[in-house]
Amino acid sequence: MPRRAARFWEPVARLVEADDIADGLLRRLGMLAFGDVVAGTLAHGRQRMLEVGMCLAARPQLLLLDEPTSGMGIDDLPMMRELIRDIARDHTVVLIEHNMSIVLSISDRITVMAHGRILTEGTAQDIQGHPEVRRAYLGAGALA
């Protein structure tokens, strides 16, 4: 049994390693100034960023993000986009997202699905000009 497991009653603040991990993640998230703020009082965009940070605390090799920008205000989107781009430098990231500008700006490879089937796969450039993708997401009039 690890030594720390036997000392579960100690405050987390005494665990230097946990503090170091938390500070490092807050720095990476650009949220170091919010270290003493109760998570539930943060603005929605900051809460979403913190959720991603909490996942990173587990030191995953693969990060699955399902609609990470959902409900975020327009001002928070660049912050999340840059965070995901940063994370992808040293983690595999699978992103499910309907905000196509985010997807197109940060993805190396994109798989587009509609009605439970794969329409196409490729780079952002491949996807943007694909007629079936345009029809599915922009409507038939978008091809005219």
C-alpha positions in Angstrom: 0.0 0.0 0.0 1.5 3.4 -0.9 2.4 5.5 2.1 0.1 8.4 1.1 -2.9 6.1 1.0 -2.5 5.4 4.7 -2.5 9.2 5.4 -5.9 10.0 3.8 -6.8 12.4 6.6 -4.1 14.9 5.8 -5.1 18.1 3.9 -4.2 18.0 0.2 -2.3 21.2 0.7 0.4 19.2 2.6 1.0 17.0 -0.4 3.6 18.9 -2.3 3.4 16.7 -5.3 -0.4 17.4 -5.7 0.2 21.1 -5.3 2.9 21.0 -7.9 0.7 19.1 -10.3 -2.2 21.5 -9.7 -0.1 24.6 -10.1 1.4 23.3 -13.3 -2.0 22.5 -14.8 -3.4 25.9 -13.7 -0.4 27.5 -15.4 -0.9 25.5 -18.6 -4.6 26.4 -18.6 -3.7 30.1 -18.1 -5.7 30.0 -14.9 -3.0 30.4 -12.2 -4.7 33.5 -10.9 -7.8 31.4 -10.2 -6.1 28.9 -8.0 -7.9 30.0 -4.8 -11.3 30.4 -6.5 -14.1 27.8 -5.9 -14.6 26.0 -9.2 -18.4 26.5 -9.2 -18.0 30.3 -9.1 -15.9 30.4 -12.3 -17.5 31.6 -15.5 -18.7 28.7 -17.7 -15.8 28.9 -20.2 -13.3 28.7 -17.3 -15.2 25.8 -15.8 -14.9 23.9 -19.2 -11.1 24.7 -19.3 -10.8 23.4 -15.7 -12.6 20.1 -16.7 -10.0 19.5 -19.3 -7.3 20.3 -16.8 -8.8 17.8 -14.4 -8.5 15.2 -17.1 -4.9 16.1 -17.7 -4.1 15.6 -14.0 -4.5 11.9 -14.5 -1.7 12.1 -17.0 -3.5 10.3 -19.8 -2.0 9.2 -23.1 -5.3 9.6 -24.9 -7.8 12.4 -24.2 -11.4 12.1 -25.5 -13.1 15.4 -25.7 -16.9 15.5 -26.3 -18.1 18.9 -27.3 -15.6 20.8 -25.1 -16.8 24.2 -26.5 -20.5 23.4 -25.9 -22.1 26.4 -24.2 -19.0 28.5 -24.3 -19.2 32.2 -25.2 -17.6 33.5 -28.3 -14.8 35.2 -26.2 -13.8 31.8 -24.6 -13.5 29.8 -27.8 -10.0 31.0 -28.7 -8.8 30.0 -25.3 -10.2 26.5 -25.6 -8.9 26.1 -29.2 -5.4 27.0 -28.0 -5.6 24.7 -25.1 -6.6 21.7 -27.3 -3.9 22.6 -29.8 -1.3 22.7 -26.9 -2.5 19.4 -25.5 -2.3 17.7 -28.9 1.5 18.4 -28.9 2.0 15.6 -26.3 -1.2 13.7 -26.2 -3.5 11.9 -28.6 -6.7 13.9 -28.7 -10.0 12.6 -30.1 -12.4 15.5 -30.5 -16.1 15.3 -31.1 -17.2 18.8 -31.9 -19.9 20.6 -33.9 -18.1 23.9 -34.1 -16.5 23.4 -37.5 -14.2 26.4 -37.3 -12.6 24.9 -34.2 -12.3 21.5 -35.8 -10.9 22.8 -39.0 -8.4 25.0 -37.3 -6.8 22.4 -34.9 -7.3 18.9 -36.4 -4.6 16.9 -38.3 -7.2 14.4 -39.5 -11.0 14.7 -39.5 -13.7 12.1 -39.8 -17.1 13.6 -40.7 -20.2 11.6 -39.8 -23.9 12.1 -40.5 -26.8 9.9 -39.5 -24.5 7.4 -38.0 -22.3 6.9 -41.0 -18.9 8.2 -42.1 -19.2 10.7 -45.0 -15.5 11.2 -45.5 -12.1 11.5 -43.8 -9.2 13.7 -44.5 -7.4 16.9 -43.8 -9.2 20.2 -43.1 -8.6 21.2 -46.7 -10.1 17.9 -48.0 -13.2 18.3 -45.7 -14.0 21.9 -46.6 -14.5 21.3 -50.3 -16.2 17.9 -50.0 -19.7 18.2 -51.6 -21.4 15.6 -49.3 -20.1 17.4 -46.2 -21.3 20.7 -47.5 -24.7 19.2 -48.3 -25.0 17.5 -44.9 -23.9 20.5 -42.8 -24.7 23.5 -45.0 -27.8 22.3 -46.9 -28.2 21.5 -50.6 -28.3 25.3 -51.5 -24.7 25.6 -50.4 -23.6 23.7 -53.4 -25.3 26.0 -55.9 
